[in-house]
Amino acid sequence: MKYLVVSDNHGDREVLVDLADTYRGKVDKMFHCGDSELEPTDLLWNDFIVVKGNCDYDPEFPNTIVEKSDTDTIFMTHGHLANVRMGLTTLALQADQAKATIVLFGHTHEIGCEVRAKVLYLNPGSISQPRGPIQLKSYVIIESTADQFIIQYYGRDHQPFKKLHFVFNK
């Protein structure tokens, strides 16, 4: 399975249109980890699975989503309600309740991925306003196979960041 993951575009709708147009039919699912600042009725949400961020005020956006695929159970939240700036403990407890194999979150605007107890935790960073030590406007493609998670971060020009390629065994 292939998943596109993006977060924190903060009102930049055109970057999401570009991602949807580029990847529609090329990935199995597209996820948005919140802070779109778009309306919940936006037609873009026909392409993306989306959660509410701390800058998304409409109550129609869900705070969390559990999405199942043939190979994975994906838990997604923005992260602000799980205190991700302080660590992944609360997020890990939520993921465990969902029996997740992949956890997607945003909020910090910082790129990050790691596997803990056979669960992939991934933050795609921000497609519009990156923060932290890696200042790249980014999104991610996750390829999930029977044995591995293959992670590739990309820039807005759809070119891979070669040093941001990771492979984790399941």
MIDREN-980994 format. One record per residue (C-alpha): residue number from 1; residue in three letters; y, x, z. Coordinates in nm, 2 decimals. Layout:
% MIDREN-980994
TORVO, NUM, ALA, Y, X, Z
...
This chain:
% MIDREN-980994
TORVO, 1, MET, 0.00, 0.00, 0.00
TORVO, 2, LYS, 0.36, 0.11, -0.07
TORVO, 3, TYR, 0.65, 0.00, 0.14
TORVO, 4, LEU, 1.02, 0.06, 0.09
TORVO, 5, VAL, 1.22, 0.08, 0.41
TORVO, 6, VAL, 1.60, 0.07, 0.43
TORVO, 7, SER, 1.85, 0.00, 0.71
TORVO, 8, ASP, 2.21, -0.01, 0.81
TORVO, 9, ASN, 2.39, -0.07, 0.48
TORVO, 10, HIS, 2.68, -0.23, 0.68
TORVO, 11, GLY, 2.81, -0.47, 0.41
TORVO, 12, ASP, 2.73, -0.25, 0.11
TORVO, 13, ARG, 2.54, -0.51, -0.09
TORVO, 14, GLU, 2.53, -0.32, -0.41
TORVO, 15, VAL, 2.31, -0.05, -0.28
TORVO, 16, LEU, 2.05, -0.32, -0.18
TORVO, 17, VAL, 2.08, -0.48, -0.53
TORVO, 18, ASP, 2.01, -0.13, -0.68
TORVO, 19, LEU, 1.71, -0.08, -0.46
TORVO, 20, ALA, 1.57, -0.42, -0.53
TORVO, 21, ASP, 1.62, -0.38, -0.91
TORVO, 22, THR, 1.47, -0.03, -0.90
TORVO, 23, TYR, 1.16, -0.10, -0.69
TORVO, 24, ARG, 1.08, -0.47, -0.76
TORVO, 25, GLY, 0.71, -0.47, -0.87
TORVO, 26, LYS, 0.67, -0.10, -0.79
TORVO, 27, VAL, 0.62, -0.14, -0.41
TORVO, 28, ASP, 0.42, -0.39, -0.23
TORVO, 29, LYS, 0.69, -0.49, 0.03
TORVO, 30, MET, 1.05, -0.40, 0.09
TORVO, 31, PHE, 1.18, -0.40, 0.45
TORVO, 32, HIS, 1.54, -0.40, 0.58
TORVO, 33, CYS, 1.57, -0.30, 0.95
TORVO, 34, GLY, 1.90, -0.48, 1.01
TORVO, 35, ASP, 2.28, -0.43, 1.01
TORVO, 36, SER, 2.31, -0.56, 0.66
TORVO, 37, GLU, 2.62, -0.76, 0.75
TORVO, 38, LEU, 2.51, -1.01, 0.48
TORVO, 39, GLU, 2.45, -1.38, 0.51
TORVO, 40, PRO, 2.09, -1.49, 0.58
TORVO, 41, THR, 2.12, -1.71, 0.27
TORVO, 42, ASP, 2.18, -1.41, 0.04
TORVO, 43, LEU, 1.94, -1.41, -0.25
TORVO, 44, LEU, 1.86, -1.05, -0.18
TORVO, 45, TRP, 1.64, -1.17, 0.11
TORVO, 46, ASN, 1.40, -1.30, -0.16
TORVO, 47, ASP, 1.31, -0.93, -0.22
TORVO, 48, PHE, 1.34, -0.79, 0.14
TORVO, 49, ILE, 1.19, -0.87, 0.47
TORVO, 50, VAL, 1.48, -0.85, 0.71
TORVO, 51, VAL, 1.56, -0.85, 1.08
TORVO, 52, LYS, 1.88, -0.90, 1.27
TORVO, 53, GLY, 2.09, -0.60, 1.37
TORVO, 54, ASN, 2.36, -0.58, 1.63
TORVO, 55, CYS, 2.62, -0.63, 1.36
TORVO, 56, ASP, 2.44, -0.93, 1.21
TORVO, 57, TYR, 2.57, -1.23, 1.39
TORVO, 58, ASP, 2.39, -1.52, 1.23
TORVO, 59, PRO, 2.10, -1.65, 1.45
TORVO, 60, GLU, 1.89, -1.73, 1.14
TORVO, 61, PHE, 1.79, -1.36, 1.13
TORVO, 62, PRO, 1.49, -1.29, 1.35
TORVO, 63, ASN, 1.51, -1.02, 1.61
TORVO, 64, THR, 1.16, -0.90, 1.53
TORVO, 65, ILE, 0.90, -0.95, 1.25
TORVO, 66, VAL, 0.53, -0.88, 1.24
TORVO, 67, GLU, 0.41, -0.85, 0.88
TORVO, 68, LYS, 0.05, -0.79, 0.78
TORVO, 69, SER, -0.08, -0.63, 0.47
TORVO, 70, ASP, -0.43, -0.53, 0.35
TORVO, 71, THR, -0.41, -0.20, 0.54
TORVO, 72, ASP, -0.14, -0.24, 0.81
TORVO, 73, THR, 0.02, -0.45, 1.07
TORVO, 74, ILE, 0.39, -0.37, 1.06
TORVO, 75, PHE, 0.63, -0.44, 1.35
TORVO, 76, MET, 1.00, -0.43, 1.26
TORVO, 77, THR, 1.31, -0.47, 1.48
TORVO, 78, HIS, 1.66, -0.32, 1.45
TORVO, 79, GLY, 1.61, -0.13, 1.77
TORVO, 80, HIS, 1.92, -0.22, 1.98
TORVO, 81, LEU, 1.72, -0.47, 2.19
TORVO, 82, ALA, 1.45, -0.20, 2.24
TORVO, 83, ASN, 1.69, 0.07, 2.36
TORVO, 84, VAL, 1.58, 0.31, 2.09
TORVO, 85, ARG, 1.87, 0.54, 2.17
TORVO, 86, MET, 1.70, 0.61, 2.50
TORVO, 87, GLY, 1.35, 0.67, 2.35
TORVO, 88, LEU, 1.06, 0.48, 2.21
TORVO, 89, THR, 0.90, 0.35, 2.52
TORVO, 90, THR, 1.02, -0.02, 2.50
TORVO, 91, LEU, 0.95, -0.01, 2.12
TORVO, 92, ALA, 0.60, 0.12, 2.18
TORVO, 93, LEU, 0.52, -0.16, 2.43
TORVO, 94, GLN, 0.64, -0.42, 2.17
TORVO, 95, ALA, 0.43, -0.25, 1.90
TORVO, 96, ASP, 0.13, -0.25, 2.12
TORVO, 97, GLN, 0.16, -0.62, 2.19
TORVO, 98, ALA, 0.18, -0.68, 1.81
TORVO, 99, LYS, -0.12, -0.44, 1.75
TORVO, 100, ALA, 0.10, -0.26, 1.50
TORVO, 101, THR, -0.01, 0.04, 1.30
TORVO, 102, ILE, 0.35, 0.09, 1.16
TORVO, 103, VAL, 0.68, 0.04, 1.35
TORVO, 104, LEU, 1.00, 0.02, 1.16
TORVO, 105, PHE, 1.35, 0.03, 1.32
TORVO, 106, GLY, 1.71, 0.13, 1.25
TORVO, 107, HIS, 2.02, 0.12, 1.47
TORVO, 108, THR, 2.06, 0.49, 1.54
TORVO, 109, HIS, 2.14, 0.57, 1.17
TORVO, 110, GLU, 1.92, 0.88, 1.22
TORVO, 111, ILE, 1.63, 0.98, 1.01
TORVO, 112, GLY, 1.30, 1.01, 1.20
TORVO, 113, CYS, 0.93, 0.96, 1.17
TORVO, 114, GLU, 0.63, 1.05, 1.39
TORVO, 115, VAL, 0.29, 0.92, 1.48
TORVO, 116, ARG, 0.20, 0.84, 1.84
TORVO, 117, ALA, -0.15, 0.71, 1.93
TORVO, 118, LYS, -0.22, 0.65, 1.56
TORVO, 119, VAL, 0.09, 0.44, 1.51
TORVO, 120, LEU, 0.36, 0.54, 1.27
TORVO, 121, TYR, 0.72, 0.51, 1.41
TORVO, 122, LEU, 0.98, 0.53, 1.13
TORVO, 123, ASN, 1.36, 0.51, 1.11
TORVO, 124, PRO, 1.48, 0.53, 0.75
TORVO, 125, GLY, 1.83, 0.65, 0.87
TORVO, 126, SER, 2.13, 0.47, 0.72
TORVO, 127, ILE, 2.17, 0.41, 0.35
TORVO, 128, SER, 2.55, 0.40, 0.40
TORVO, 129, GLN, 2.66, 0.57, 0.73
TORVO, 130, PRO, 2.42, 0.85, 0.84
TORVO, 131, ARG, 2.45, 1.00, 1.18
TORVO, 132, GLY, 2.28, 1.28, 1.37
TORVO, 133, PRO, 2.17, 1.62, 1.26
TORVO, 134, ILE, 2.06, 1.51, 0.91
TORVO, 135, GLN, 2.36, 1.37, 0.74
TORVO, 136, LEU, 2.19, 1.21, 0.43
TORVO, 137, LYS, 2.23, 0.85, 0.31
TORVO, 138, SER, 1.86, 0.76, 0.29
TORVO, 139, TYR, 1.58, 0.52, 0.25
TORVO, 140, VAL, 1.20, 0.57, 0.26
TORVO, 141, ILE, 0.89, 0.50, 0.07
TORVO, 142, ILE, 0.58, 0.48, 0.28
TORVO, 143, GLU, 0.24, 0.51, 0.11
TORVO, 144, SER, -0.03, 0.39, 0.34
TORVO, 145, THR, -0.38, 0.48, 0.24
TORVO, 146, ALA, -0.71, 0.44, 0.43
TORVO, 147, ASP, -0.67, 0.79, 0.58
TORVO, 148, GLN, -0.30, 0.88, 0.57
TORVO, 149, PHE, 0.06, 0.78, 0.59
TORVO, 150, ILE, 0.26, 0.96, 0.32
TORVO, 151, ILE, 0.64, 0.95, 0.39
TORVO, 152, GLN, 0.91, 1.04, 0.14
TORVO, 153, TYR, 1.28, 1.00, 0.21
TORVO, 154, TYR, 1.51, 0.94, -0.09
TORVO, 155, GLY, 1.89, 0.94, -0.15
TORVO, 156, ARG, 2.10, 0.67, -0.31
TORVO, 157, ASP, 2.03, 0.83, -0.65
TORVO, 158, HIS, 1.66, 0.77, -0.60
TORVO, 159, GLN, 1.59, 1.14, -0.59
TORVO, 160, PRO, 1.35, 1.26, -0.32
TORVO, 161, PHE, 1.47, 1.48, -0.04
TORVO, 162, LYS, 1.20, 1.75, -0.09
TORVO, 163, LYS, 1.22, 1.87, 0.27
TORVO, 164, LEU, 1.18, 1.52, 0.40
TORVO, 165, HIS, 0.82, 1.46, 0.29
TORVO, 166, PHE, 0.56, 1.41, 0.56
TORVO, 167, VAL, 0.19, 1.34, 0.57
TORVO, 168, PHE, 0.02, 1.20, 0.88
TORVO, 169, ASN, -0.35, 1.14, 0.93
TORVO, 170, LYS, -0.44, 0.80, 1.06
